[in-house]
Amino acid sequence: MKTGKNVAISESGFVLNTASGESFSTNPIGVEILNLLKQDLSFEAIAQTLLEKYDVDFNTFEKDFSDFKNLLNNYHLIEAE
């Protein structure tokens, strides 16, 4: 899973789809996830990174990540798997 080629992400959470011109905003953890996706890391690698850094259990992370990934997919911000 990887962010689309036409996706620009700022450190402040501004996300721009340069192909469509649509813009979005996300919180710092969303930016962190997008940057990890940009590296084309697996779900397991992203989960390990964030579970080590934040006080969250795996089930909560998995649900929240899935919800966030679905939003990114709906707005064409990640490439299809």
mmCIF file as gemmi writes it, N, C-alpha and C atoms, coordinates in Angstrom:
data_model
loop_
_atom_site.group_PDB
_atom_site.id
_atom_site.type_symbol
_atom_site.label_atom_id
_atom_site.label_alt_id
_atom_site.label_comp_id
_atom_site.label_asym_id
_atom_site.label_entity_id
_atom_site.label_seq_id
_atom_site.pdbx_PDB_ins_code
_atom_site.Cartn_x
_atom_site.Cartn_y
_atom_site.Cartn_z
_atom_site.occupancy
_atom_site.B_iso_or_equiv
_atom_site.pdbx_formal_charge
_atom_site.auth_seq_id
_atom_site.auth_asym_id
_atom_site.pdbx_PDB_model_num
ATOM 1 N N . MET Axp A 1 ? 0.858 -1.16 0 1 0 ? 1 A 1
ATOM 2 C CA . MET Axp A 1 ? 0 0 0 1 0 ? 1 A 1
ATOM 3 C C . MET Axp A 1 ? 0.908 1.227 0 1 0 ? 1 A 1
ATOM 4 N N . LYS Axp A 2 ? 0.56 2.179 -0.828 1 0 ? 2 A 1
ATOM 5 C CA . LYS Axp A 2 ? 1.416 3.335 -1.006 1 0 ? 2 A 1
ATOM 6 C C . LYS Axp A 2 ? 0.562 4.538 -1.366 1 0 ? 2 A 1
ATOM 7 N N . THR Axp A 3 ? 1.023 5.727 -0.967 1 0 ? 3 A 1
ATOM 8 C CA . THR Axp A 3 ? 0.304 6.929 -1.373 1 0 ? 3 A 1
ATOM 9 C C . THR Axp A 3 ? 0.411 7.087 -2.882 1 0 ? 3 A 1
ATOM 10 N N . GLY Axp A 4 ? -0.588 7.735 -3.45 1 0 ? 4 A 1
ATOM 11 C CA . GLY Axp A 4 ? -0.577 7.965 -4.884 1 0 ? 4 A 1
ATOM 12 C C . GLY Axp A 4 ? 0.555 8.888 -5.304 1 0 ? 4 A 1
ATOM 13 N N . LYS Axp A 5 ? 0.92 8.807 -6.562 1 0 ? 5 A 1
ATOM 14 C CA . LYS Axp A 5 ? 2.013 9.628 -7.088 1 0 ? 5 A 1
ATOM 15 C C . LYS Axp A 5 ? 1.669 11.114 -7.077 1 0 ? 5 A 1
ATOM 16 N N . ASN Axp A 6 ? 0.39 11.434 -7.106 1 0 ? 6 A 1
ATOM 17 C CA . ASN Axp A 6 ? -0.058 12.82 -7.182 1 0 ? 6 A 1
ATOM 18 C C . ASN Axp A 6 ? -0.451 13.394 -5.822 1 0 ? 6 A 1
ATOM 19 N N . VAL Axp A 7 ? 0.074 12.817 -4.75 1 0 ? 7 A 1
ATOM 20 C CA . VAL Axp A 7 ? -0.293 13.24 -3.403 1 0 ? 7 A 1
ATOM 21 C C . VAL Axp A 7 ? 0.879 13.984 -2.758 1 0 ? 7 A 1
ATOM 22 N N . ALA Axp A 8 ? 0.603 15.206 -2.32 1 0 ? 8 A 1
ATOM 23 C CA . ALA Axp A 8 ? 1.596 16.008 -1.603 1 0 ? 8 A 1
ATOM 24 C C . ALA Axp A 8 ? 1.12 16.166 -0.164 1 0 ? 8 A 1
ATOM 25 N N . ILE Axp A 9 ? 2.043 16.006 0.777 1 0 ? 9 A 1
ATOM 26 C CA . ILE Axp A 9 ? 1.707 16.047 2.209 1 0 ? 9 A 1
ATOM 27 C C . ILE Axp A 9 ? 2.619 17.04 2.896 1 0 ? 9 A 1
ATOM 28 N N . SER Axp A 10 ? 2.015 17.997 3.615 1 0 ? 10 A 1
ATOM 29 C CA . SER Axp A 10 ? 2.839 18.934 4.379 1 0 ? 10 A 1
ATOM 30 C C . SER Axp A 10 ? 2.942 18.46 5.822 1 0 ? 10 A 1
ATOM 31 N N . GLU Axp A 11 ? 3.943 18.953 6.523 1 0 ? 11 A 1
ATOM 32 C CA . GLU Axp A 11 ? 4.117 18.585 7.934 1 0 ? 11 A 1
ATOM 33 C C . GLU Axp A 11 ? 2.962 19.076 8.795 1 0 ? 11 A 1
ATOM 34 N N . SER Axp A 12 ? 2.268 20.101 8.338 1 0 ? 12 A 1
ATOM 35 C CA . SER Axp A 12 ? 1.164 20.657 9.124 1 0 ? 12 A 1
ATOM 36 C C . SER Axp A 12 ? -0.135 19.87 8.949 1 0 ? 12 A 1
ATOM 37 N N . GLY Axp A 13 ? -0.146 18.878 8.033 1 0 ? 13 A 1
ATOM 38 C CA . GLY Axp A 13 ? -1.329 18.057 7.859 1 0 ? 13 A 1
ATOM 39 C C . GLY Axp A 13 ? -2.148 18.397 6.634 1 0 ? 13 A 1
ATOM 40 N N . PHE Axp A 14 ? -1.653 19.288 5.796 1 0 ? 14 A 1
ATOM 41 C CA . PHE Axp A 14 ? -2.332 19.634 4.552 1 0 ? 14 A 1
ATOM 42 C C . PHE Axp A 14 ? -1.988 18.575 3.513 1 0 ? 14 A 1
ATOM 43 N N . VAL Axp A 15 ? -3.011 17.968 2.926 1 0 ? 15 A 1
ATOM 44 C CA . VAL Axp A 15 ? -2.824 16.905 1.939 1 0 ? 15 A 1
ATOM 45 C C . VAL Axp A 15 ? -3.469 17.369 0.639 1 0 ? 15 A 1
ATOM 46 N N . LEU Axp A 16 ? -2.708 17.324 -0.45 1 0 ? 16 A 1
ATOM 47 C CA . LEU Axp A 16 ? -3.189 17.792 -1.749 1 0 ? 16 A 1
ATOM 48 C C . LEU Axp A 16 ? -3.086 16.682 -2.772 1 0 ? 16 A 1
ATOM 49 N N . ASN Axp A 17 ? -4.186 16.425 -3.442 1 0 ? 17 A 1
ATOM 50 C CA . ASN Axp A 17 ? -4.182 15.528 -4.592 1 0 ? 17 A 1
ATOM 51 C C . ASN Axp A 17 ? -3.964 16.429 -5.802 1 0 ? 17 A 1
ATOM 52 N N . THR Axp A 18 ? -2.734 16.443 -6.309 1 0 ? 18 A 1
ATOM 53 C CA . THR Axp A 18 ? -2.395 17.364 -7.399 1 0 ? 18 A 1
ATOM 54 C C . THR Axp A 18 ? -3.099 17.01 -8.701 1 0 ? 18 A 1
ATOM 55 N N . ALA Axp A 19 ? -3.549 15.784 -8.852 1 0 ? 19 A 1
ATOM 56 C CA . ALA Axp A 19 ? -4.259 15.379 -10.062 1 0 ? 19 A 1
ATOM 57 C C . ALA Axp A 19 ? -5.66 15.981 -10.107 1 0 ? 19 A 1
ATOM 58 N N . SER Axp A 20 ? -6.327 16.009 -8.956 1 0 ? 20 A 1
ATOM 59 C CA . SER Axp A 20 ? -7.706 16.5 -8.917 1 0 ? 20 A 1
ATOM 60 C C . SER Axp A 20 ? -7.816 17.924 -8.382 1 0 ? 20 A 1
ATOM 61 N N . GLY Axp A 21 ? -6.78 18.372 -7.671 1 0 ? 21 A 1
ATOM 62 C CA . GLY Axp A 21 ? -6.829 19.696 -7.053 1 0 ? 21 A 1
ATOM 63 C C . GLY Axp A 21 ? -7.526 19.701 -5.705 1 0 ? 21 A 1
ATOM 64 N N . GLU Axp A 22 ? -8.03 18.549 -5.284 1 0 ? 22 A 1
ATOM 65 C CA . GLU Axp A 22 ? -8.708 18.47 -3.992 1 0 ? 22 A 1
ATOM 66 C C . GLU Axp A 22 ? -7.68 18.511 -2.87 1 0 ? 22 A 1
ATOM 67 N N . SER Axp A 23 ? -8.076 19.159 -1.77 1 0 ? 23 A 1
ATOM 68 C CA . SER Axp A 23 ? -7.19 19.221 -0.611 1 0 ? 23 A 1
ATOM 69 C C . SER Axp A 23 ? -7.928 18.724 0.619 1 0 ? 23 A 1
ATOM 70 N N . PHE Axp A 24 ? -7.153 18.24 1.552 1 0 ? 24 A 1
ATOM 71 C CA . PHE Axp A 24 ? -7.675 17.657 2.781 1 0 ? 24 A 1
ATOM 72 C C . PHE Axp A 24 ? -6.75 18.059 3.912 1 0 ? 24 A 1
ATOM 73 N N . SER Axp A 25 ? -7.2 17.833 5.13 1 0 ? 25 A 1
ATOM 74 C CA . SER Axp A 25 ? -6.312 18.047 6.272 1 0 ? 25 A 1
ATOM 75 C C . SER Axp A 25 ? -6.427 16.845 7.204 1 0 ? 25 A 1
ATOM 76 N N . THR Axp A 26 ? -5.341 16.599 7.925 1 0 ? 26 A 1
ATOM 77 C CA . THR Axp A 26 ? -5.317 15.487 8.865 1 0 ? 26 A 1
ATOM 78 C C . THR Axp A 26 ? -4.498 15.904 10.084 1 0 ? 26 A 1
ATOM 79 N N . ASN Axp A 27 ? -4.609 15.127 11.131 1 0 ? 27 A 1
ATOM 80 C CA . ASN Axp A 27 ? -3.879 15.416 12.361 1 0 ? 27 A 1
ATOM 81 C C . ASN Axp A 27 ? -2.444 14.869 12.265 1 0 ? 27 A 1
ATOM 82 N N . PRO Axp A 28 ? -1.598 15.149 13.259 1 0 ? 28 A 1
ATOM 83 C CA . PRO Axp A 28 ? -0.195 14.69 13.197 1 0 ? 28 A 1
ATOM 84 C C . PRO Axp A 28 ? -0.027 13.181 13.047 1 0 ? 28 A 1
ATOM 85 N N . ILE Axp A 29 ? -0.907 12.392 13.64 1 0 ? 29 A 1
ATOM 86 C CA . ILE Axp A 29 ? -0.787 10.94 13.478 1 0 ? 29 A 1
ATOM 87 C C . ILE Axp A 29 ? -1.168 10.541 12.054 1 0 ? 29 A 1
ATOM 88 N N . GLY Axp A 30 ? -2.147 11.212 11.476 1 0 ? 30 A 1
ATOM 89 C CA . GLY Axp A 30 ? -2.492 10.973 10.077 1 0 ? 30 A 1
ATOM 90 C C . GLY Axp A 30 ? -1.32 11.282 9.158 1 0 ? 30 A 1
ATOM 91 N N . VAL Axp A 31 ? -0.616 12.378 9.439 1 0 ? 31 A 1
ATOM 92 C CA . VAL Axp A 31 ? 0.575 12.738 8.654 1 0 ? 31 A 1
ATOM 93 C C . VAL Axp A 31 ? 1.624 11.64 8.788 1 0 ? 31 A 1
ATOM 94 N N . GLU Axp A 32 ? 1.801 11.159 10.016 1 0 ? 32 A 1
ATOM 95 C CA . GLU Axp A 32 ? 2.782 10.1 10.261 1 0 ? 32 A 1
ATOM 96 C C . GLU Axp A 32 ? 2.424 8.836 9.479 1 0 ? 32 A 1
ATOM 97 N N . ILE Axp A 33 ? 1.157 8.475 9.479 1 0 ? 33 A 1
ATOM 98 C CA . ILE Axp A 33 ? 0.72 7.297 8.73 1 0 ? 33 A 1
ATOM 99 C C . ILE Axp A 33 ? 0.93 7.511 7.235 1 0 ? 33 A 1
ATOM 100 N N . LEU Axp A 34 ? 0.57 8.68 6.735 1 0 ? 34 A 1
ATOM 101 C CA . LEU Axp A 34 ? 0.769 8.961 5.314 1 0 ? 34 A 1
ATOM 102 C C . LEU Axp A 34 ? 2.244 8.88 4.933 1 0 ? 34 A 1
ATOM 103 N N . ASN Axp A 35 ? 3.104 9.388 5.788 1 0 ? 35 A 1
ATOM 104 C CA . ASN Axp A 35 ? 4.542 9.316 5.506 1 0 ? 35 A 1
ATOM 105 C C . ASN Axp A 35 ? 5.052 7.877 5.53 1 0 ? 35 A 1
ATOM 106 N N . LEU Axp A 36 ? 4.499 7.057 6.415 1 0 ? 36 A 1
ATOM 107 C CA . LEU Axp A 36 ? 4.865 5.634 6.431 1 0 ? 36 A 1
ATOM 108 C C . LEU Axp A 36 ? 4.353 4.928 5.18 1 0 ? 36 A 1
ATOM 109 N N . LEU Axp A 37 ? 3.141 5.288 4.754 1 0 ? 37 A 1
ATOM 110 C CA . LEU Axp A 37 ? 2.597 4.717 3.521 1 0 ? 37 A 1
ATOM 111 C C . LEU Axp A 37 ? 3.427 5.149 2.322 1 0 ? 37 A 1
ATOM 112 N N . LYS Axp A 38 ? 3.909 6.373 2.351 1 0 ? 38 A 1
ATOM 113 C CA . LYS Axp A 38 ? 4.735 6.888 1.256 1 0 ? 38 A 1
ATOM 114 C C . LYS Axp A 38 ? 5.987 6.029 1.075 1 0 ? 38 A 1
ATOM 115 N N . GLN Axp A 39 ? 6.445 5.422 2.168 1 0 ? 39 A 1
ATOM 116 C CA . GLN Axp A 39 ? 7.622 4.544 2.131 1 0 ? 39 A 1
ATOM 117 C C . GLN Axp A 39 ? 7.268 3.135 1.649 1 0 ? 39 A 1
ATOM 118 N N . ASP Axp A 40 ? 5.985 2.92 1.343 1 0 ? 40 A 1
ATOM 119 C CA . ASP Axp A 40 ? 5.486 1.625 0.868 1 0 ? 40 A 1
ATOM 120 C C . ASP Axp A 40 ? 5.712 0.514 1.891 1 0 ? 40 A 1
ATOM 121 N N . LEU Axp A 41 ? 5.543 0.858 3.178 1 0 ? 41 A 1
ATOM 122 C CA . LEU Axp A 41 ? 5.688 -0.133 4.241 1 0 ? 41 A 1
ATOM 123 C C . LEU Axp A 41 ? 4.439 -1.001 4.328 1 0 ? 41 A 1
ATOM 124 N N . SER Axp A 42 ? 4.611 -2.201 4.811 1 0 ? 42 A 1
ATOM 125 C CA . SER Axp A 42 ? 3.486 -3.115 4.999 1 0 ? 42 A 1
ATOM 126 C C . SER Axp A 42 ? 2.648 -2.677 6.203 1 0 ? 42 A 1
ATOM 127 N N . PHE Axp A 43 ? 1.431 -3.218 6.27 1 0 ? 43 A 1
ATOM 128 C CA . PHE Axp A 43 ? 0.582 -2.948 7.429 1 0 ? 43 A 1
ATOM 129 C C . PHE Axp A 43 ? 1.304 -3.339 8.709 1 0 ? 43 A 1
ATOM 130 N N . GLU Axp A 44 ? 1.969 -4.493 8.696 1 0 ? 44 A 1
ATOM 131 C CA . GLU Axp A 44 ? 2.658 -4.984 9.883 1 0 ? 44 A 1
ATOM 132 C C . GLU Axp A 44 ? 3.751 -4.025 10.339 1 0 ? 44 A 1
ATOM 133 N N . ALA Axp A 45 ? 4.508 -3.486 9.399 1 0 ? 45 A 1
ATOM 134 C CA . ALA Axp A 45 ? 5.58 -2.549 9.745 1 0 ? 45 A 1
ATOM 135 C C . ALA Axp A 45 ? 5.019 -1.243 10.293 1 0 ? 45 A 1
ATOM 136 N N . ILE Axp A 46 ? 3.936 -0.773 9.699 1 0 ? 46 A 1
ATOM 137 C CA . ILE Axp A 46 ? 3.294 0.459 10.181 1 0 ? 46 A 1
ATOM 138 C C . ILE Axp A 46 ? 2.729 0.221 11.571 1 0 ? 46 A 1
ATOM 139 N N . ALA Axp A 47 ? 2.053 -0.899 11.761 1 0 ? 47 A 1
ATOM 140 C CA . ALA Axp A 47 ? 1.483 -1.23 13.07 1 0 ? 47 A 1
ATOM 141 C C . ALA Axp A 47 ? 2.575 -1.287 14.127 1 0 ? 47 A 1
ATOM 142 N N . GLN Axp A 48 ? 3.662 -1.981 13.835 1 0 ? 48 A 1
ATOM 143 C CA . GLN Axp A 48 ? 4.745 -2.106 14.806 1 0 ? 48 A 1
ATOM 144 C C . GLN Axp A 48 ? 5.307 -0.728 15.176 1 0 ? 48 A 1
ATOM 145 N N . THR Axp A 49 ? 5.529 0.107 14.188 1 0 ? 49 A 1
ATOM 146 C CA . THR Axp A 49 ? 6.071 1.443 14.425 1 0 ? 49 A 1
ATOM 147 C C . THR Axp A 49 ? 5.163 2.252 15.344 1 0 ? 49 A 1
ATOM 148 N N . LEU Axp A 50 ? 3.873 2.265 15.041 1 0 ? 50 A 1
ATOM 149 C CA . LEU Axp A 50 ? 2.949 3.104 15.803 1 0 ? 50 A 1
ATOM 150 C C . LEU Axp A 50 ? 2.583 2.505 17.158 1 0 ? 50 A 1
ATOM 151 N N . LEU Axp A 51 ? 2.51 1.175 17.239 1 0 ? 51 A 1
ATOM 152 C CA . LEU Axp A 51 ? 2.199 0.548 18.528 1 0 ? 51 A 1
ATOM 153 C C . LEU Axp A 51 ? 3.335 0.735 19.525 1 0 ? 51 A 1
ATOM 154 N N . GLU Axp A 52 ? 4.563 0.804 19.023 1 0 ? 52 A 1
ATOM 155 C CA . GLU Axp A 52 ? 5.705 1.058 19.906 1 0 ? 52 A 1
ATOM 156 C C . GLU Axp A 52 ? 5.732 2.509 20.379 1 0 ? 52 A 1
ATOM 157 N N . LYS Axp A 53 ? 5.224 3.396 19.557 1 0 ? 53 A 1
ATOM 158 C CA . LYS Axp A 53 ? 5.315 4.827 19.841 1 0 ? 53 A 1
ATOM 159 C C . LYS Axp A 53 ? 4.136 5.35 20.672 1 0 ? 53 A 1
ATOM 160 N N . TYR Axp A 54 ? 2.952 4.797 20.451 1 0 ? 54 A 1
ATOM 161 C CA . TYR Axp A 54 ? 1.744 5.315 21.099 1 0 ? 54 A 1
ATOM 162 C C . TYR Axp A 54 ? 1.105 4.271 22.011 1 0 ? 54 A 1
ATOM 163 N N . ASP Axp A 55 ? 0.383 4.752 23.001 1 0 ? 55 A 1
ATOM 164 C CA . ASP Axp A 55 ? -0.302 3.892 23.962 1 0 ? 55 A 1
ATOM 165 C C . ASP Axp A 55 ? -1.659 3.486 23.382 1 0 ? 55 A 1
ATOM 166 N N . VAL Axp A 56 ? -1.633 2.457 22.542 1 0 ? 56 A 1
ATOM 167 C CA . VAL Axp A 56 ? -2.856 1.969 21.905 1 0 ? 56 A 1
ATOM 168 C C . VAL Axp A 56 ? -2.728 0.452 21.748 1 0 ? 56 A 1
ATOM 169 N N . ASP Axp A 57 ? -3.854 -0.239 21.904 1 0 ? 57 A 1
ATOM 170 C CA . ASP Axp A 57 ? -3.822 -1.688 21.73 1 0 ? 57 A 1
ATOM 171 C C . ASP Axp A 57 ? -4.003 -2.017 20.248 1 0 ? 57 A 1
ATOM 172 N N . PHE Axp A 58 ? -3.61 -3.23 19.885 1 0 ? 58 A 1
ATOM 173 C CA . PHE Axp A 58 ? -3.62 -3.636 18.477 1 0 ? 58 A 1
ATOM 174 C C . PHE Axp A 58 ? -5.009 -3.556 17.86 1 0 ? 58 A 1
ATOM 175 N N . ASN Axp A 59 ? -6.034 -4.026 18.559 1 0 ? 59 A 1
ATOM 176 C CA . ASN Axp A 59 ? -7.392 -4.036 17.996 1 0 ? 59 A 1
ATOM 177 C C . ASN Axp A 59 ? -7.885 -2.628 17.682 1 0 ? 59 A 1
ATOM 178 N N . THR Axp A 60 ? -7.627 -1.693 18.577 1 0 ? 60 A 1
ATOM 179 C CA . THR Axp A 60 ? -8.025 -0.303 18.339 1 0 ? 60 A 1
ATOM 180 C C . THR Axp A 60 ? -7.247 0.263 17.159 1 0 ? 60 A 1
ATOM 181 N N . PHE Axp A 61 ? -5.939 0.006 17.144 1 0 ? 61 A 1
ATOM 182 C CA . PHE Axp A 61 ? -5.126 0.487 16.025 1 0 ? 61 A 1
ATOM 183 C C . PHE Axp A 61 ? -5.632 -0.079 14.71 1 0 ? 61 A 1
ATOM 184 N N . GLU Axp A 62 ? -5.877 -1.371 14.683 1 0 ? 62 A 1
ATOM 185 C CA . GLU Axp A 62 ? -6.302 -2.031 13.442 1 0 ? 62 A 1
ATOM 186 C C . GLU Axp A 62 ? -7.606 -1.429 12.908 1 0 ? 62 A 1
ATOM 187 N N . LYS Axp A 63 ? -8.565 -1.187 13.782 1 0 ? 63 A 1
ATOM 188 C CA . LYS Axp A 63 ? -9.844 -0.597 13.37 1 0 ? 63 A 1
ATOM 189 C C . LYS Axp A 63 ? -9.642 0.828 12.869 1 0 ? 63 A 1
ATOM 190 N N . ASP Axp A 64 ? -8.906 1.641 13.634 1 0 ? 64 A 1
ATOM 191 C CA . ASP Axp A 64 ? -8.692 3.034 13.243 1 0 ? 64 A 1
ATOM 192 C C . ASP Axp A 64 ? -7.894 3.128 11.947 1 0 ? 64 A 1
ATOM 193 N N . PHE Axp A 65 ? -6.889 2.27 11.804 1 0 ? 65 A 1
ATOM 194 C CA . PHE Axp A 65 ? -6.089 2.268 10.579 1 0 ? 65 A 1
ATOM 195 C C . PHE Axp A 65 ? -6.952 1.884 9.383 1 0 ? 65 A 1
ATOM 196 N N . SER Axp A 66 ? -7.792 0.88 9.552 1 0 ? 66 A 1
ATOM 197 C CA . SER Axp A 66 ? -8.676 0.443 8.477 1 0 ? 66 A 1
ATOM 198 C C . SER Axp A 66 ? -9.628 1.566 8.059 1 0 ? 66 A 1
ATOM 199 N N . ASP Axp A 67 ? -10.197 2.264 9.047 1 0 ? 67 A 1
ATOM 200 C CA . ASP Axp A 67 ? -11.089 3.392 8.756 1 0 ? 67 A 1
ATOM 201 C C . ASP Axp A 67 ? -10.345 4.49 7.994 1 0 ? 67 A 1
ATOM 202 N N . PHE Axp A 68 ? -9.127 4.813 8.436 1 0 ? 68 A 1
ATOM 203 C CA . PHE Axp A 68 ? -8.328 5.859 7.799 1 0 ? 68 A 1
ATOM 204 C C . PHE Axp A 68 ? -7.947 5.441 6.375 1 0 ? 68 A 1
ATOM 205 N N . LYS Axp A 69 ? -7.549 4.183 6.215 1 0 ? 69 A 1
ATOM 206 C CA . LYS Axp A 69 ? -7.183 3.662 4.901 1 0 ? 69 A 1
ATOM 207 C C . LYS Axp A 69 ? -8.375 3.721 3.948 1 0 ? 69 A 1
ATOM 208 N N . ASN Axp A 70 ? -9.566 3.41 4.438 1 0 ? 70 A 1
ATOM 209 C CA . ASN Axp A 70 ? -10.767 3.483 3.597 1 0 ? 70 A 1
ATOM 210 C C . ASN Axp A 70 ? -11.037 4.909 3.145 1 0 ? 70 A 1
ATOM 211 N N . LEU Axp A 71 ? -10.848 5.874 4.036 1 0 ? 71 A 1
ATOM 212 C CA . LEU Axp A 71 ? -11.006 7.281 3.65 1 0 ? 71 A 1
ATOM 213 C C . LEU Axp A 71 ? -9.996 7.67 2.58 1 0 ? 71 A 1
ATOM 214 N N . LEU Axp A 72 ? -8.743 7.278 2.785 1 0 ? 72 A 1
ATOM 215 C CA . LEU Axp A 72 ? -7.702 7.586 1.809 1 0 ? 72 A 1
ATOM 216 C C . LEU Axp A 72 ? -8.032 6.964 0.458 1 0 ? 72 A 1
ATOM 217 N N . ASN Axp A 73 ? -8.526 5.747 0.485 1 0 ? 73 A 1
ATOM 218 C CA . ASN Axp A 73 ? -8.902 5.056 -0.745 1 0 ? 73 A 1
ATOM 219 C C . ASN Axp A 73 ? -10.068 5.758 -1.438 1 0 ? 73 A 1
ATOM 220 N N . ASN Axp A 74 ? -11.07 6.145 -0.674 1 0 ? 74 A 1
ATOM 221 C CA . ASN Axp A 74 ? -12.241 6.826 -1.243 1 0 ? 74 A 1
ATOM 222 C C . ASN Axp A 74 ? -11.865 8.142 -1.923 1 0 ? 74 A 1
ATOM 223 N N . TYR Axp A 75 ? -10.854 8.827 -1.399 1 0 ? 75 A 1
ATOM 224 C CA . TYR Axp A 75 ? -10.421 10.099 -1.961 1 0 ? 75 A 1
ATOM 225 C C . TYR Axp A 75 ? -9.255 9.926 -2.933 1 0 ? 75 A 1
ATOM 226 N N . HIS Axp A 76 ? -8.966 8.673 -3.294 1 0 ? 76 A 1
ATOM 227 C CA . HIS Axp A 76 ? -7.912 8.359 -4.272 1 0 ? 76 A 1
ATOM 228 C C . HIS Axp A 76 ? -6.548 8.898 -3.853 1 0 ? 76 A 1
ATOM 229 N N . LEU Axp A 77 ? -6.245 8.762 -2.569 1 0 ? 77 A 1
ATOM 230 C CA . LEU Axp A 77 ? -4.952 9.224 -2.042 1 0 ? 77 A 1
ATOM 231 C C . LEU Axp A 77 ? -3.958 8.09 -1.862 1 0 ? 77 A 1
ATOM 232 N N . ILE Axp A 78 ? -4.43 6.845 -2.001 1 0 ? 78 A 1
ATOM 233 C CA . ILE Axp A 78 ? -3.514 5.699 -1.954 1 0 ? 78 A 1
ATOM 234 C C . ILE Axp A 78 ? -3.761 4.865 -3.204 1 0 ? 78 A 1
ATOM 235 N N . GLU Axp A 79 ? -2.732 4.152 -3.607 1 0 ? 79 A 1
ATOM 236 C CA . GLU Axp A 79 ? -2.841 3.29 -4.772 1 0 ? 79 A 1
ATOM 237 C C . GLU Axp A 79 ? -3.559 2.001 -4.387 1 0 ? 79 A 1
ATOM 238 N N . ALA Axp A 80 ? -4.303 1.465 -5.3 1 0 ? 80 A 1
ATOM 239 C CA . ALA Axp A 80 ? -5.024 0.218 -5.048 1 0 ? 80 A 1
ATOM 240 C C . ALA Axp A 80 ? -4.044 -0.904 -4.768 1 0 ? 80 A 1
ATOM 241 N N . GLU Axp A 81 ? -4.436 -1.782 -3.857 1 0 ? 81 A 1
ATOM 242 C CA . GLU Axp A 81 ? -3.58 -2.923 -3.512 1 0 ? 81 A 1
ATOM 243 C C . GLU Axp A 81 ? -3.757 -4.038 -4.498 1 0 ? 81 A 1
